[in-house]
Amino acid sequence: MSISNRMLQSIERGSWIRRMFEQGRRLKVQHGADKVFDFSLGNPDLDPPAEVLAVLAEEAARTGHMIHSYMPNAGLQEAREAVAAGYNRRLGLDLVPDDVVMTSGAAGAMNITLKALLEPGDEVIGFVPYFAEYTFYVDNHAGTFVPVPTDATFLPDLPALEAALTPRTKAVIVNSPNNPTGRLYPAALLEGLAAVLTRASARFGHPIYLISDEPYRALVYDGLPCPSPIAFYPDTLVASSHSKDFSLAGERIGHLVISPRCAARAQVRQGTIFANRILGFVNANALMQRVVARTAGLDLAVDPALYQRRRDRLSDALHAMGYRFQKPEGAFYLFPRSPLPDETRFCDLLLEELIIAVPGSGFGLPGFFRLSYAVEDAVIDSALPGFERAARRAGILA
Ligand SMILES: Cc1ncc(COP(=O)(O)O)c(C=O)c1O
């Protein structure tokens, strides 16, 4: 055996993604890619904002001595200034550039944070259903992922959180707007969460960090507010990116924001910057940092109304067929209850209709399935008859 048992186990745990991928590919080869309705990928398909593309073109054309050289591990000063300015304007904070570390996406920000924080065996809490990669990110840094339930509307269950906290709890991950549920966490919930963590930090004699994973922050519908935990809890670390707001997921540019009220602010900064270096990221993409330096402070984003229209198209039609779900308030996912108790069987029924969905067990919550509506209107429209036949076969539609 040439790779580690730990890695073999991770591959096995993540194998449902590969299976889906392979099933999808097989179907596309068999029936033609345009006949298969792939709702499985969280890959933003809107064009980036024109202003961002214009800056990117200018920056790519720039020449100069060492323009493509290594950068400071923390990132370009101008990029960190622009990110800090964006948060300060939006949330009325007082971040300085040193509170920002430029990263390779929100995923890079989560990994440098966990690398900096965790002792082996430390516990990191996440709420069910969760972005599956959290379990692997925590495992990357020798931590233990602890799943905690949400309520019937997918908001974190605070009494359950309180019961799950132990002296080994180092961090709690929250994600609003949420993947896979599309839920936004309201201010009252964040206040309650902050109170629970403040009490527990005092009881255990060390801070419990709140890691707020916010890559979907700009994708919010119906003008709803999307408060950030950083405004509620001092030991908050925000992981975010331009994967979704700028539709630049493949360019791998994001940031970590360390709350100015975080007690160990300087250490967390040093630790995460060093982690950027030794995890092999070295520095976030240099060209994209120059783009961020000129765009992050400007409130640019793809138009969420475009995703909102798709949400309405898909959710109105599915609701009329008898599917039941919490209507998404942000991000671009719908997380309906499976009409069959075993959601993998229902996903197989959908596959027979050439519709690819992700079973809820992949997010720690069997009995549901996830649809990404980062797909064109035509894909939604063409898939609806298949959803309807599957609803009939599953018995929710007469
Ligand atoms: C909840 C969540 N967190 C983090 C990420 C990673 O995003 P990024 O591309 O910024 O690394 C994703 C990507 O889909 C996500 O859905």
The ligand as a Gaussian input file, in Angstrom:
#p B3LYP/6-31G(d) Opt

LIG

0 1
 C      -19.949000      26.567000       2.139000
 C      -18.715000      26.698000       1.309000
 N      -17.590000      27.065000       1.913000
 C      -16.440000      27.205000       1.232000
 C      -16.391000      26.952000      -0.120000
 C      -15.090000      27.120000      -0.822000
 O      -15.131000      28.286000      -1.577000
 P      -13.856000      28.946000      -2.224000
 O      -13.990000      28.762000      -3.695000
 O      -13.924000      30.352000      -1.827000
 O      -12.649000      28.265000      -1.676000
 C      -17.542000      26.548000      -0.793000
 C      -17.500000      26.235000      -2.225000
 O      -18.422000      25.799000      -2.848000
 C      -18.748000      26.426000      -0.066000
 O      -19.887000      26.044000      -0.640000

